[in-house]
Every structure is written in C-alpha cells, then in structure tokens.
Amino acid sequence: NMATVINTEDYRYAMNVIHATLTFSSGSQSVTTPRKYMGFVVQCFIDHGDTTPTNLWDLEILDAYGMDVLNGQGANLAVATDKKVITQIDLDNGMACSGALTFSGTNGGSSNGEADIYLYIARYR
C-alpha cells in the first residue's frame, strides 16, 4: 500500500499538473503541496484504485485561504465510477487558486482504499 503523498508536481509549464494519492488507513487523509500555485483550476481527474475508499467519500482541495478549488464538486464521490473527471464547466469555467494546496479526503473508511488525484491548473502569469 502507498502512503498519502504528493507524487509529482509538474510546475514548469503554463499548465501545471499535481498528482496526489490519498490512502485511507483512517477515515480522513490530507496532504499539502510543497509548492505554491497561482492560477485557475480547469480539471480534476480522480482514479480509484483496486481497493477503493468508502462509497460516497468526499474530496476537497483547499488553497491558502481555505477555498475549495473544486467548488464542492468532490462531494459524495461514487467509487463505482472508477475514473471521475471534474471539468472546467463543472467548475463554473475555472476556480482561482492561490498558495499551497491541501488535498483533503473525508469519509473514506479505514481499509486502505486508494484514490489518485490529478489536478490541472492553468498558471496565471
């Protein structure tokens, strides 16, 4: 089993991509990016592992000001949907983010269910 980690941060280009893994050894898991981001969240891809979190678990990605950059779209995630994409349209044409980002999963159970999360940010510069 993997830990709850930030796997990669692709920050060198106009499109930033952060890959985080949440492993639910307890109901709540969170991890924060070492880097800070300023831009617009345009997509989030959630890939449930072979061992999934508890059905209808919740994901928030909070910026430095406590704003959920998923705009509530990560609530009640159905694990039967193996690969869930939250699009720019779901995010009201993109959500601004500023600072380090905290990937926070709740209600995920404790059976080491995993979710890989890929967050796409159009960098503001």
C-alpha positions in Angstrom: 0.0 0.0 0.0 1.1 3.5 -0.8 1.0 6.4 1.7 -0.9 9.6 1.4 1.5 11.6 -0.7 2.1 14.3 -3.3 3.6 12.1 -6.1 4.6 14.8 -8.6 4.3 18.5 -9.2 4.6 19.5 -12.9 5.1 23.2 -12.5 7.5 24.2 -15.2 4.9 24.9 -17.9 1.8 27.0 -18.5 -0.3 24.0 -17.5 0.6 22.7 -14.0 -0.4 19.2 -13.0 -0.3 17.9 -9.4 -0.6 14.1 -8.8 -1.6 13.2 -5.2 -2.5 9.8 -3.7 -4.8 9.5 -0.8 -4.6 6.2 1.1 -7.4 5.8 3.7 -5.8 4.0 6.6 -8.3 6.1 8.6 -11.4 8.0 7.5 -9.7 11.3 6.9 -6.5 11.8 5.0 -4.8 15.0 3.8 -1.6 16.2 2.2 -0.3 19.6 1.2 1.8 20.6 -1.8 5.4 21.8 -1.0 5.0 24.4 -3.8 2.6 27.3 -4.2 0.2 27.8 -7.1 -1.4 30.8 -8.6 -3.8 30.1 -11.4 -7.2 28.6 -12.4 -8.1 25.0 -11.7 -9.5 23.8 -15.0 -9.8 20.0 -14.5 -9.6 17.3 -11.8 -9.2 13.6 -12.6 -9.9 11.1 -9.8 -8.8 7.5 -10.4 -10.0 5.0 -7.8 -7.6 2.1 -7.1 -8.3 -1.6 -6.9 -9.1 -1.1 -3.3 -11.5 1.9 -3.2 -12.3 4.3 -0.4 -15.8 4.0 1.1 -18.5 4.8 -1.4 -19.6 8.5 -1.4 -16.4 9.8 0.1 -15.6 13.5 0.0 -12.7 15.3 -1.6 -11.8 19.0 -1.1 -8.7 20.7 -2.4 -8.2 23.8 -0.3 -6.0 26.8 -1.2 -4.1 29.0 1.2 -7.3 30.9 2.0 -9.4 27.7 2.7 -11.3 28.0 -0.6 -12.3 24.6 -2.0 -11.0 24.9 -5.6 -13.2 22.0 -6.6 -16.3 24.2 -5.8 -18.0 21.4 -3.9 -17.8 19.0 -7.0 -15.7 16.5 -5.0 -18.6 15.7 -2.5 -20.2 12.2 -2.5 -17.8 10.5 -4.9 -19.2 7.2 -6.1 -16.5 4.6 -6.2 -18.3 2.6 -8.8 -17.2 5.4 -11.2 -13.6 4.1 -11.5 -12.4 7.3 -13.2 -14.2 10.6 -12.5 -13.4 13.8 -14.3 -14.5 17.1 -13.0 -14.3 19.5 -15.9 -13.9 23.3 -16.4 -17.6 23.5 -17.0 -18.3 21.7 -13.6 -16.0 24.4 -12.0 -18.0 27.3 -13.4 -15.4 27.9 -16.1 -12.4 27.5 -13.7 -11.7 28.2 -10.0 -9.0 30.5 -8.9 -6.3 29.1 -6.6 -3.5 30.8 -4.6 -0.8 29.3 -2.5 -0.1 25.7 -1.3 -2.9 23.3 -2.0 -4.2 20.8 0.6 -5.8 17.6 -0.8 -8.3 16.6 1.9 -10.3 13.4 1.8 -13.0 12.5 4.4 -15.4 9.7 5.0 -13.0 7.3 3.1 -13.1 4.4 5.6 -10.0 2.7 7.0 -9.4 -0.3 4.7 -6.5 1.4 2.8 -8.7 2.4 -0.1 -6.8 4.5 -2.6 -7.6 7.4 -4.9 -5.2 9.0 -7.3 -6.0 12.7 -7.9 -4.6 14.7 -10.8 -5.3 18.5 -10.6 -4.8 20.7 -13.7 -4.1 24.3 -13.1 -3.7 27.0 -15.9 -1.0 29.1 -14.5 -1.6 32.8 -14.1 1.3 35.0 -15.1 
